[in-house]
Amino acid sequence: MDWVAVALTLKLAAVTAAVLAACGLPLAYWLATTHRAWRPVVDAAVAVPLLLPPTVLGFYFLMSTGPDSILGRMYDRLAGGTIPFSFEGVVLASVLYNLPFAVRPFAAGFSAVDRRLMEAARCLGASPFRTFLRVMLPLSWPSVLTGIVLSFAHTVGEFGVVLMVGGNIPGVTRTIALAIYDDVQSLDYAAANEASLLLLVFAVGVLTLTYALQRRTLPL
């Protein structure tokens, strides 16, 4: 078992889930409450990673953040490095790829909250931000937690995006999924089976937790 790859995978999943929680909650709230005509366009853009192959997303990410791109040159001036083939680049690509796994459960939970409760809080003088924290989040926490858990778990099993954007650099971008691939390529089936079994148990546990949380959102 490549424990360095395991630790890197958990770090990547934790950072990705944290970034998605910070960025995805406001976006999901907007999607759940807005009546703008271009809302379906934003909703479709969020869901695109569900349909695109990871290699396509990884390719366009490389093209838009490479050393010759505007973003790549800006990052080089600020940080003195490149976005592709770095842990930071893998985090950014992972956030984009896992966006729908966080935002869609968030938005579903927010949409299910009774708007009369939100209006009552506003009438009592609560600011929009305070209403969100004290009313919206507590009433939709199972969906919020489901989105965080799903984005974390999906990041753990990522392969295509990580390989395209980060390569397979030990200690930097080599995750457990890439370690399994390397073990199979080197015919070390025992190591591949051990790591695969770990991911299988993890996946079953995550799905069990997700379904349990979804049951809490269903009316009795």
N, C-alpha and C positions, 0 to 999 in steps of 0.2 A: 504494500500500500504506500503510495506516494503522499505522505502526510503534508509535505510542503504544498502540493497541489490542492489537497483538501483544505488547508488553511487559507490559501489564496482564493479558492472558490467561495468559502464562507465570507471572506472579507469582501469580495466582489458583490455577492448577493446582498450583504448587509448594507453596503454603500448604495447600491442600486435601489433597494427598497426604501432607504431613507430619502434619497433624492426624489423618488417617485411620490413619496408621501408629501414632501414639501411642495413639489410642483403640480402633482396630480390632483390634490384636494381642491385647490382654487379652480383648476380647469374643470374638474368634475362638477363642482358647485355651479359654475357658469353654465355648463351644458344642461344641468338639471333644472335651472331656473330661468334661463333666457328664452325670449321669444323672437330673437333676431332671425331674419330670413336666411342668413348664411350659416345658421347653426348646423344643418346637415353636412355642409362642407367640412366644418371643423370635426364633426363626429366621424365622418368618413376618413379624414386624415389621421385621426387617432387610431382607427381600426385597420389602417393599411398594413401594418406589420403582421396582422393575422393571416393575410393572403399572400404577401410577398415571400419568396424563398429567402432564407437568411443570407445567402450569397449575394442576392441582388441588393439588399439593404446594406450589406457590408461593402459591396463594390461602390455604391454611391457615397457611402460614408468616407471611404478612402479617397475618392475623387474630390470631395468637398472639404476635406481636412488635411490633405497631403501637403508636403513642403511647398509645392508651387501654387497652392490655393490661397485665397485671402485669409481664411481662418488659420491655415497652417503658418503663414508668414507672421500673423499677429501673435500666435502662440509662441513661435520661435523667439520673437522679440521680448515677450513677457517672461517666458519660462525657460528659454534656451534649450528647446528640444522639439520633438515632433509628437503629434497626437497619435497617429497610427503606431502600432507596435510598442505601446506603452500601457501601463495599467490605467492611467487616466483616460486614454482613448477607448479602452475596452469598457470602462464605466459609462462613458458617454454613449457608445453604441448600444450597450446593454439597456440603458435608460430608454433610448428610442425604441428598441425592439420590444421591451416589456411594457411600454406605455399603455396599451389596451388592457393588459392583465391587471393593471391597477385602476385606471380611470373608469373603465366600464362598471366594475363592482361599486366603486365610489359613487358614480352617478346614479346607479340603480338604487342604492340606499338613500341618497338624497331625494330622489324623485318620490320615494315612498313615504316621506315625512309629510304629515298633514300641514298644509300651508296655513291653516287657521292658527296653528300654534306659533308659527313664525310671525304672523300678523299681530297676534296678541302680545308677543314679546316686544315688537316694535312699538305698539301702542303704549306699552308700559315704560317706554323711554330707553330701551336697550338699543345700542348701536348695532349696525349690521354685523360688525365683527364679533361683538359680544353675543349677539343672537346666534351666530354660527357656532361659536364655542359652547354656549350654554344650552342650546336647544337642538340645532341640527346634528352636531357630532354625537352627543349622547344617545339620540334616538336612532342613529344610523351606524353605531359602532360595529355591529356584526359585519356589515358590508364593507366598512373601512378596513377592519381587521382581515377580512377575506381578501381584499385587494392587496394588502401588504404581504400576506402569507403567499398568495399566488405569484406575485412578482418576485419574491425571495426564492420560492421553489423553482420557478421557471428559469431564473438566472443560474441556479445550481446546475441545471441540466443543459445549459447552452453549449452549442458546439460550433455551428456554422459561422455565426457572427463573431465569436471570439477568435476562431481560426483566421477569418478573413481580415479582421481589424488588428488583432494582437499577435498573430503568428502563433508560435508554440515555444515561447522563451521560458525556460525553467526559472521559477521564482519571481517571474514578472507577469507573464500572461498565460502560463500553462495551468489550466484548470483540471479538475478531476475528469471531465469528459474527454479532454485531450490526452490525459494520462492513460485512460482506458484505450483510446485509439492507438497510442504508441505501444501499449502492452500487446495488443492484438497484432500490430504490425511486426513486432519482435517475437511473436509466437509465445509470449508469456501469458498463457491462458489462465493460469492460476491467479496471477495478480489482477488480470482483467476481470475475472469472475468475482474476486473479493471486492473490488471497487464497484462493480456493477450491482452486486448484492446490496452494498451500502446504499446506493442510489435508489434501488428498488424499494427497500424498507423505508427510506426517506419519503419517496413519492407516495406510498400507501398511507403513511402517517399524515402527510400534508393533505391528501384528498379526504381522509377521514375527518380531519379538523375542519376543512372547508365545508363539507356537507353538514357537519354538526352546527357550524355557524349559520349556514343557510336555513336550517330548520328553525333556528331561533327567530328568523325574520318572517316566517310564515305564520299567518293567523291560525289560532287554535279553533 
